[in-house]
Amino acid sequence: MAAVVLGADFPAIPADLTTPVQQRLAIIGPDAMSVGWNTYTELNQSCVDYGTSDSSLTSQVCSTYSATYDTSRTYSNAVTLTGLEPATTYYYKIQSTNSSVEHFFSPRVAGDKTPFNLDVVIDLGVYGADGFTTTKRDTIPSIQPELNHSTIGSLATNVNNYEIIIHPGDFAYADDWYLKADNLLDGSQAYEAILEVFYDQLAPIAGRKAYMASPGNHEADCTEIDYTTGLCPEGQQNFTDFMNRFGHTMPTAFPSTSSDSNAKALASQDQSLANPPFWYSFEYGMAHITMIDTETDFANAPDGPGGSAGLDGGPFGAPNQQIQFLQADLASVDRSVTPWLIVAGHRPWYSTGGSGNICSPCQTAFESIIYKYGVDVVVNGHVHNSQRFNPVYNNTADPAGLENPKAPLYIVAGGAGNIEGLSSVGSNYSTNVFAYADDFSYATFKLLDANHLEVDFIQSSTNAILDTSVLYKAHNKSFVVQS
């Protein structure tokens, strides 16, 4: 554990070092949730009590996982709660003399056709000195007052309106520590301070809702300045904090509930090829959601060894493992069970603003596979604004538009807010139908039924709907293979 340098803007260390901070939940299995949190001391045993009544936490699960890395002041802890009843409110308390009873909604089973919403948040940074500055069925999470008009504030206000959150990349922006002059003498400690503050800010949301994470470029190392990775201290290279924080909470892939034997075999293969928290999948009601890594582990990956970003990250799997995973995963999806197929990864290959926003190696690696298996929606970020595109494949618009297209609908949801600010819309792209960079924003998917999915973009400061569209898909084939 690193010594504290007083110059960095660290949160205060609680008197009880077992106090849980930076809490986070995730769906880790069809009937399982993971609970992750950090502490300012190593735990010999990490335990969570839980049950379906806030006054009767009759079940307990423990683990011995409590891990840190060089330069971190905290230890990551994680346990898995299994055998949960579907779509049920559970109450939980992380064992400590200084913790409270919280609650979550357990996963819907694959094939549950109940409508639900999921939120999409990408490129979200710390708020405050080291970052950027701006009657309910459920209790509104208590957040820091200054966050009220931020994306975290909007997520808190609208906590009843969504069941899960996906966040494919770019958390905290700790690698931008040097953009604040006050941090220039604090170096590695400023990086760690930003991480601690950010994940404390996020905890009221991530400790209430399943928060599904995959990597972006700002998780790679201590600075994004090209070819400076070797100057980063041990512990702040090669996605170390991201792995330490999410590596024991994200799933691999779910067993298939299809009656098709080939789908079951592919799903089994998929589980062995998954590599969370970098690439994995999960199912929730009507949706199969696949999270991919657009940073490393494919040909010419921008953050990989020799990549264009100069960050020399990874590889985290065997050669071609991520591509094999994606092929097996998408091929295994039985659309009669989970009609909606969503793929999320950080970098876009469709964006306004010119070629600098485009990840061409990502398009080469992923687009043909995504199209082949009839993915409905692709979620990206990286560009710091909100965008929606008509369905498109190989840079050509699908003539069907939103009415049963073969190509996926693409969105960019990178406008949540961070120290780097918003990206101007810039030059248009032919299939773009919405682009917004006037204020912070994020996206909501409303899975209305097996055939209709609504995409809304939300202004964080006002909760106003900026853009809305409804995608219709017939979903009349159990397994889609198209050319």
C-alpha positions as CSV (number, residue, x, y, z in Angstrom):
1,M,0.0,0.0,0.0
2,A,1.3,3.4,-0.9
3,A,2.0,6.1,1.7
4,V,-0.3,9.1,1.7
5,V,0.9,12.3,0.1
6,L,-1.0,15.1,1.6
7,G,-1.0,17.3,-1.5
8,A,-3.4,15.0,-3.4
9,D,-7.2,15.5,-2.9
10,F,-7.9,12.2,-1.3
11,P,-11.1,11.4,0.6
12,A,-10.8,11.2,4.3
13,I,-10.0,7.7,5.6
14,P,-12.7,6.5,8.0
15,A,-11.9,5.7,11.6
16,D,-13.2,2.2,11.0
17,L,-10.9,0.9,8.2
18,T,-13.4,-1.9,7.4
19,T,-16.0,0.7,6.3
20,P,-17.2,-0.2,2.8
21,V,-16.6,2.5,0.1
22,Q,-16.9,2.5,-3.7
23,Q,-19.6,-0.1,-3.6
24,R,-20.7,-1.7,-6.9
25,L,-23.1,-4.5,-8.0
26,A,-23.2,-6.6,-11.2
27,I,-25.1,-9.5,-12.7
28,I,-22.7,-12.4,-12.5
29,G,-25.0,-15.3,-13.3
30,P,-28.6,-16.1,-14.3
31,D,-29.6,-16.1,-10.6
32,A,-26.6,-14.4,-9.1
33,M,-25.4,-10.9,-8.2
34,S,-21.9,-9.8,-7.3
35,V,-21.2,-7.2,-4.6
36,G,-17.9,-5.4,-4.8
37,W,-16.5,-2.8,-2.5
38,N,-13.2,-1.3,-1.3
39,T,-11.8,-0.9,2.2
40,Y,-8.8,0.9,3.7
41,T,-7.5,-2.3,5.1
42,E,-7.1,-5.9,3.9
43,L,-9.9,-8.1,5.0
44,N,-9.3,-11.7,6.1
45,Q,-12.9,-12.5,5.2
46,S,-15.2,-10.4,3.1
47,C,-18.9,-11.0,4.0
48,V,-22.3,-9.8,3.0
49,D,-25.6,-10.6,4.8
50,Y,-28.7,-10.5,2.7
51,G,-32.4,-11.4,2.4
52,T,-35.8,-10.3,1.1
53,S,-36.6,-8.2,4.1
54,D,-34.5,-5.3,5.4
55,S,-35.1,-6.5,8.9
56,S,-34.2,-10.1,8.3
57,L,-31.0,-10.7,6.5
58,T,-31.0,-14.4,7.0
59,S,-28.4,-15.4,4.4
60,Q,-24.7,-14.8,4.4
61,V,-21.9,-15.2,1.8
62,C,-18.2,-14.7,2.4
63,S,-15.0,-14.8,0.4
64,T,-11.3,-14.4,1.1
65,Y,-10.7,-12.1,-1.9
66,S,-9.2,-8.8,-0.7
67,A,-6.6,-7.4,-3.2
68,T,-4.7,-4.2,-3.8
69,Y,-1.9,-3.0,-6.0
70,D,1.1,-0.7,-5.8
71,T,0.1,2.9,-5.3
72,S,-3.5,2.1,-4.1
73,R,-4.6,3.0,-0.6
74,T,-7.5,0.6,-0.7
75,Y,-8.3,-3.1,-1.1
76,S,-11.0,-4.5,-3.5
77,N,-13.3,-7.0,-2.0
78,A,-16.0,-9.1,-3.8
79,V,-18.6,-11.8,-3.0
80,T,-21.2,-13.5,-5.1
81,L,-24.8,-14.0,-4.0
82,T,-26.3,-17.1,-5.7
83,G,-29.7,-18.8,-5.8
84,L,-31.6,-15.6,-6.0
85,E,-35.3,-15.5,-6.9
86,P,-35.7,-13.6,-10.2
87,A,-36.9,-10.1,-10.4
88,T,-37.1,-9.7,-6.6
89,T,-35.9,-6.9,-4.3
90,Y,-33.1,-8.1,-2.0
91,Y,-31.6,-6.2,0.9
92,Y,-27.9,-6.5,1.8
93,K,-25.4,-5.3,4.3
94,I,-21.7,-5.5,3.9
95,Q,-20.3,-6.7,7.2
96,S,-18.6,-3.8,9.0
97,T,-19.3,-1.9,12.2
98,N,-19.8,1.1,9.9
99,S,-22.2,0.0,7.1
100,S,-25.9,0.3,6.3
101,V,-28.6,-1.9,4.7
102,E,-28.9,-1.3,1.0
103,H,-31.0,-3.1,-1.7
104,F,-31.0,-4.2,-5.3
105,F,-33.3,-5.9,-7.8
106,S,-32.2,-9.4,-8.8
107,P,-31.9,-10.4,-12.4
108,R,-34.8,-11.2,-14.6
109,V,-34.6,-14.6,-16.1
110,A,-33.8,-14.9,-19.8
111,G,-37.0,-15.0,-21.7
112,D,-39.0,-12.8,-19.3
113,K,-41.0,-10.6,-21.6
114,T,-41.7,-7.9,-19.0
115,P,-40.8,-4.5,-20.4
116,F,-37.8,-2.8,-18.7
117,N,-35.3,0.0,-19.2
118,L,-31.5,0.0,-19.1
119,D,-29.3,3.1,-19.1
120,V,-26.2,3.7,-21.1
121,V,-23.4,5.8,-19.5
122,I,-20.0,6.2,-21.1
123,D,-17.0,8.6,-20.7
124,L,-18.0,9.6,-17.2
125,G,-15.4,11.4,-15.1
126,V,-14.9,12.6,-11.6
127,Y,-16.8,15.7,-10.6
128,G,-15.1,18.6,-8.6
129,A,-11.7,20.0,-8.1
130,D,-9.9,17.3,-10.1
131,G,-12.6,16.9,-12.8
132,F,-15.5,18.7,-14.4
133,T,-17.9,21.1,-12.6
134,T,-22.1,21.0,-13.0
135,T,-42.7,10.8,-5.0
136,K,-41.0,7.5,-5.9
137,R,-41.6,3.8,-5.6
138,D,-38.0,3.6,-4.5
139,T,-35.9,5.8,-2.3
140,I,-33.7,8.2,-4.2
141,P,-30.0,7.4,-3.6
142,S,-28.3,10.0,-1.4
143,I,-25.6,11.7,-3.5
144,Q,-23.2,14.6,-2.9
145,P,-25.3,17.8,-3.4
146,E,-22.9,19.2,-6.0
147,L,-23.7,16.2,-8.2
148,N,-27.4,17.1,-8.5
149,H,-27.1,18.5,-12.0
150,S,-24.7,16.0,-13.3
151,T,-25.3,12.6,-15.0
152,I,-25.0,10.9,-11.6
153,G,-27.6,13.3,-10.3
154,S,-29.9,12.4,-13.1
155,L,-29.4,8.7,-12.6
156,A,-30.3,9.2,-8.9
157,T,-33.4,11.2,-9.7
158,N,-34.6,8.6,-12.2
159,V,-33.6,5.6,-10.2
160,N,-37.1,4.1,-10.7
161,N,-37.0,4.3,-14.4
162,Y,-34.2,1.8,-15.2
163,E,-33.1,-1.6,-13.9
164,I,-29.5,-1.9,-15.0
165,I,-26.7,0.3,-16.4
166,I,-24.1,-0.6,-18.9
167,H,-20.9,1.5,-19.0
168,P,-18.5,0.4,-21.8
169,G,-15.4,2.3,-20.9
170,D,-13.8,5.5,-19.5
171,F,-14.3,5.8,-15.8
172,A,-13.0,8.7,-13.6
173,Y,-10.3,10.1,-16.1
174,A,-7.6,9.6,-13.4
175,D,-5.1,9.6,-16.2
176,D,-5.9,13.2,-16.9
177,W,-4.6,14.2,-13.4
178,Y,-1.9,16.4,-15.0
179,L,-4.6,18.7,-16.5
180,K,-5.0,20.4,-13.1
181,A,-1.9,22.4,-12.1
182,D,-2.4,21.6,-8.4
183,N,-1.7,17.9,-9.2
184,L,1.6,18.4,-11.0
185,L,3.6,17.8,-7.8
186,D,1.5,14.8,-6.7
187,G,2.0,12.5,-9.6
188,S,0.8,8.9,-8.9
189,Q,-1.0,10.0,-5.8
190,A,-3.2,12.4,-7.8
191,Y,-4.2,9.5,-10.0
192,E,-5.2,7.4,-7.0
193,A,-7.1,10.3,-5.4
194,I,-9.2,10.8,-8.5
195,L,-10.1,7.1,-8.6
196,E,-11.2,7.1,-4.9
197,V,-13.3,10.3,-5.3
198,F,-15.0,9.1,-8.5
199,Y,-15.9,5.7,-7.3
200,D,-17.3,7.2,-4.0
201,Q,-19.4,9.5,-6.2
202,L,-20.6,6.6,-8.2
203,A,-21.3,4.3,-5.3
204,P,-24.9,5.4,-4.5
205,I,-25.9,4.3,-8.1
206,A,-23.5,1.4,-8.6
207,G,-24.4,0.0,-5.1
208,R,-28.1,0.1,-6.0
209,K,-28.3,-1.0,-9.6
210,A,-26.3,-3.7,-11.5
211,Y,-23.5,-1.7,-13.1
212,M,-21.9,-3.6,-16.0
213,A,-18.4,-2.4,-17.0
214,S,-16.0,-2.9,-19.9
215,P,-12.8,-1.0,-20.6
216,G,-12.0,2.2,-22.4
217,N,-8.7,3.9,-23.2
218,H,-8.7,6.0,-20.0
219,E,-8.4,2.8,-17.9
220,A,-5.1,1.9,-19.7
221,D,-2.4,3.6,-17.5
222,C,-1.5,6.7,-15.6
223,T,-1.4,9.0,-18.6
224,E,-2.7,9.1,-22.1
225,I,0.4,10.9,-23.4
226,D,1.7,8.7,-26.2
227,Y,4.6,6.3,-25.4
228,T,4.9,7.4,-21.8
229,T,3.6,4.1,-20.3
230,G,7.1,3.2,-19.1
231,L,7.0,6.3,-16.8
232,C,3.9,5.1,-15.0
233,P,4.6,3.5,-11.6
234,E,3.8,-0.2,-11.0
235,G,0.1,-0.5,-10.4
236,Q,-0.8,2.3,-12.8
237,Q,-0.1,0.4,-16.0
238,N,-2.0,-2.0,-18.3
239,F,-5.6,-1.6,-16.9
240,T,-4.5,-2.5,-13.4
241,D,-7.1,-0.7,-11.4
242,F,-9.9,-1.7,-13.8
243,M,-9.0,-5.4,-13.4
244,N,-8.6,-5.1,-9.7
245,R,-11.9,-3.3,-9.3
246,F,-14.1,-5.3,-11.8
247,G,-12.3,-8.6,-12.4
248,H,-14.2,-10.5,-9.7
249,T,-17.6,-8.9,-10.3
250,M,-18.4,-9.3,-14.0
251,P,-19.7,-12.5,-15.5
252,T,-18.3,-14.8,-18.2
253,A,-21.3,-15.8,-20.2
254,F,-24.6,-17.5,-19.3
255,P,-25.5,-21.1,-20.0
256,S,-28.0,-21.2,-22.9
257,T,-31.7,-21.7,-22.0
258,S,-32.5,-22.6,-25.6
259,S,-33.8,-26.1,-26.4
260,D,-31.3,-26.1,-29.3
261,S,-28.3,-28.4,-28.6
262,N,-26.0,-26.3,-30.9
263,A,-26.9,-23.2,-29.0
264,K,-26.1,-24.9,-25.7
265,A,-22.7,-26.1,-27.0
266,L,-21.8,-22.6,-28.4
267,A,-22.8,-21.0,-25.0
268,S,-20.5,-23.5,-23.2
269,Q,-17.7,-22.6,-25.6
270,D,-18.5,-19.0,-25.1
271,Q,-18.0,-19.3,-21.3
272,S,-14.5,-20.7,-21.7
273,L,-13.6,-17.9,-24.2
274,A,-15.0,-15.0,-22.1
275,N,-12.4,-12.9,-20.3
276,P,-14.2,-10.5,-17.8
277,P,-14.0,-7.7,-17.3
278,F,-12.7,-7.2,-20.8
279,W,-15.2,-9.2,-22.9
280,Y,-18.2,-11.1,-21.6
281,S,-22.0,-11.4,-22.0
282,F,-25.1,-11.7,-19.9
283,E,-28.8,-12.1,-20.4
284,Y,-31.6,-10.1,-18.7
285,G,-35.2,-10.6,-19.6
286,M,-35.6,-10.0,-23.4
287,A,-32.0,-9.0,-23.9
288,H,-28.7,-10.7,-24.6
289,I,-26.0,-8.1,-24.0
290,T,-22.4,-8.6,-25.1
291,M,-19.6,-6.4,-23.9
292,I,-16.4,-6.2,-26.0
293,D,-13.0,-4.7,-25.6
294,T,-12.2,-2.1,-28.3
295,E,-8.8,-1.3,-26.7
296,T,-6.8,-4.5,-27.0
297,D,-6.8,-8.1,-28.2
298,F,-7.6,-7.8,-31.9
299,A,-5.5,-6.9,-34.9
300,N,-4.2,-3.4,-34.7
301,A,-6.1,-2.7,-31.5
302,P,-5.4,1.0,-30.6
303,D,-4.3,0.4,-27.0
304,G,-2.5,-2.9,-27.7
305,P,1.2,-3.4,-28.3
306,G,2.2,-1.2,-31.2
307,G,-1.3,0.3,-31.3
308,S,-2.0,3.8,-32.5
309,A,-2.6,5.2,-29.0
310,G,0.9,4.2,-27.9
311,L,-0.3,2.7,-24.6
312,D,1.0,-0.9,-25.1
313,G,-1.8,-2.5,-23.2
314,G,-2.6,-6.2,-23.1
315,P,-3.0,-8.7,-24.5
316,F,-5.3,-10.2,-22.0
317,G,-6.2,-13.4,-23.9
318,A,-4.8,-15.9,-26.3
319,P,-4.4,-14.8,-30.0
320,N,-7.8,-14.3,-31.5
321,Q,-9.6,-15.3,-28.3
322,Q,-11.9,-12.2,-28.2
323,I,-12.9,-12.7,-31.8
324,Q,-13.7,-16.3,-31.2
325,F,-15.7,-15.4,-28.2
326,L,-17.8,-12.8,-30.1
327,Q,-18.5,-15.3,-32.9
328,A,-19.6,-18.1,-30.5
329,D,-21.5,-15.7,-28.3
330,L,-23.6,-14.1,-31.0
331,A,-24.2,-17.4,-32.7
332,S,-25.5,-18.9,-29.5
333,V,-28.3,-16.4,-29.1
334,D,-31.8,-17.9,-29.5
335,R,-34.0,-15.0,-30.4
336,S,-37.2,-16.8,-29.4
337,V,-35.8,-16.5,-25.8
338,T,-33.9,-13.2,-25.9
339,P,-35.1,-11.4,-29.0
340,W,-33.0,-8.3,-28.4
341,L,-29.2,-8.6,-29.1
342,I,-27.1,-5.6,-28.0
343,V,-23.3,-5.2,-28.4
344,A,-21.4,-2.6,-26.4
345,G,-17.8,-1.5,-26.7
346,H,-16.0,1.8,-26.1
347,R,-14.7,3.1,-29.5
348,P,-17.0,3.8,-32.4
349,W,-16.6,3.2,-36.1
350,Y,-19.5,5.5,-36.9
351,S,-19.3,9.0,-35.7
352,T,-19.7,12.6,-36.7
353,G,-16.6,14.8,-36.5
354,G,-14.3,13.3,-39.0
355,S,-11.9,10.4,-39.3
356,G,-10.2,11.1,-36.0
357,N,-13.2,9.8,-34.1
358,I,-13.3,6.6,-36.1
359,C,-11.8,3.3,-34.9
360,S,-11.1,1.6,-38.3
361,P,-9.4,-1.5,-36.7
362,C,-12.5,-1.9,-34.6
363,Q,-14.7,-1.9,-37.7
364,T,-12.5,-4.4,-39.4
365,A,-12.4,-6.7,-36.4
366,F,-16.1,-6.6,-35.3
367,E,-18.5,-5.2,-37.8
368,S,-18.9,-8.2,-40.1
369,I,-19.5,-10.5,-37.2
370,I,-22.0,-8.2,-35.6
371,Y,-23.9,-7.9,-38.9
372,K,-23.8,-11.7,-39.6
373,Y,-25.6,-12.6,-36.5
374,G,-28.2,-9.8,-36.7
375,V,-27.2,-7.6,-33.8
376,D,-30.0,-5.1,-33.2
377,V,-28.1,-2.2,-31.5
378,V,-24.4,-1.3,-31.1
379,V,-23.5,1.0,-28.3
380,N,-20.3,3.1,-28.4
381,G,-18.8,6.1,-26.6
382,H,-15.3,7.6,-26.7
383,V,-16.5,10.7,-28.6
384,H,-17.8,13.1,-25.9
385,N,-21.3,13.8,-27.2
386,S,-24.5,11.9,-28.0
387,Q,-25.3,10.6,-31.5
388,R,-27.8,8.2,-33.2
389,F,-27.4,6.7,-36.6
390,N,-29.9,5.0,-38.9
391,P,-29.1,1.3,-39.2
392,V,-25.9,0.9,-41.2
393,Y,-23.5,-1.7,-42.4
394,N,-20.2,-1.3,-44.2
395,N,-20.8,2.5,-44.4
396,T,-24.1,2.0,-46.3
397,A,-27.5,2.8,-44.8
398,D,-30.0,0.0,-44.5
399,P,-32.9,1.0,-46.8
400,A,-35.4,-0.3,-44.2
401,G,-34.4,2.4,-41.7
402,L,-36.0,1.6,-38.3
403,E,-38.5,-0.8,-39.8
404,N,-37.0,-4.3,-39.5
405,P,-33.5,-3.5,-40.8
406,K,-30.9,-6.2,-41.2
407,A,-28.2,-3.8,-40.1
408,P,-27.8,-2.6,-36.5
409,L,-28.8,0.8,-35.1
410,Y,-25.6,2.5,-33.8
411,I,-25.4,5.1,-31.0
412,V,-22.6,7.0,-29.4
413,A,-23.4,7.9,-25.8
414,G,-20.2,9.6,-24.7
415,G,-21.6,12.8,-23.4
416,A,-21.9,11.9,-19.7
417,G,-19.3,14.5,-18.6
418,N,-15.6,14.5,-17.8
419,I,-12.6,16.8,-17.4
420,E,-11.9,16.8,-21.1
421,G,-15.3,18.4,-21.8
422,L,-17.7,17.8,-24.7
423,S,-16.7,17.0,-28.3
424,S,-18.2,19.3,-30.9
425,V,-20.5,17.6,-33.3
426,G,-18.3,18.6,-36.2
427,S,-18.8,17.4,-39.7
428,N,-21.9,15.2,-40.3
429,Y,-21.9,11.6,-41.3
430,S,-24.4,10.4,-43.9
431,T,-26.4,8.1,-41.7
432,N,-26.4,10.3,-38.6
433,V,-29.9,11.5,-37.6
434,F,-29.1,13.0,-34.2
435,A,-26.0,14.7,-32.7
436,Y,-25.9,16.7,-29.5
437,A,-23.0,18.4,-27.6
438,D,-24.6,21.4,-25.9
439,D,-24.8,19.8,-22.4
440,F,-24.0,16.5,-20.6
441,S,-26.3,13.6,-21.6
442,Y,-26.7,9.8,-21.6
443,A,-29.0,7.2,-23.2
444,T,-31.9,5.0,-22.1
445,F,-33.1,1.9,-23.8
446,K,-36.7,0.9,-23.3
447,L,-37.3,-2.7,-24.2
448,L,-41.0,-2.3,-24.8
449,D,-41.7,-5.8,-26.1
450,A,-40.1,-8.5,-28.3
451,N,-40.4,-6.3,-31.4
452,H,-40.0,-2.7,-30.3
453,L,-37.0,-1.0,-28.6
454,E,-37.1,2.7,-27.8
455,V,-33.8,4.7,-27.6
456,D,-34.0,8.0,-25.7
457,F,-31.2,10.5,-25.1
458,I,-31.5,12.4,-21.8
459,Q,-30.1,15.8,-20.9
460,S,-28.4,15.2,-17.5
461,S,-29.1,18.7,-16.0
462,T,-32.8,18.8,-16.8
463,N,-33.8,15.1,-17.4
464,A,-35.4,16.4,-20.7
465,I,-35.6,13.9,-23.6
466,L,-33.4,15.2,-26.4
467,D,-34.1,12.6,-29.0
468,T,-36.4,9.5,-29.2
469,S,-36.7,6.8,-31.7
470,V,-38.3,3.3,-31.8
471,L,-36.6,0.4,-33.6
472,Y,-38.9,-2.4,-34.9
473,K,-37.5,-5.9,-35.5
474,A,-39.7,-8.8,-36.5
475,H,-37.5,-11.3,-34.7
476,N,-39.2,-14.2,-36.5
477,K,-36.2,-16.5,-36.6
478,S,-34.7,-18.2,-33.6
479,F,-31.1,-18.0,-35.0
480,V,-30.0,-15.2,-37.4
481,V,-27.2,-15.8,-39.9
482,Q,-27.1,-13.3,-42.7
483,S,-24.7,-12.2,-45.4
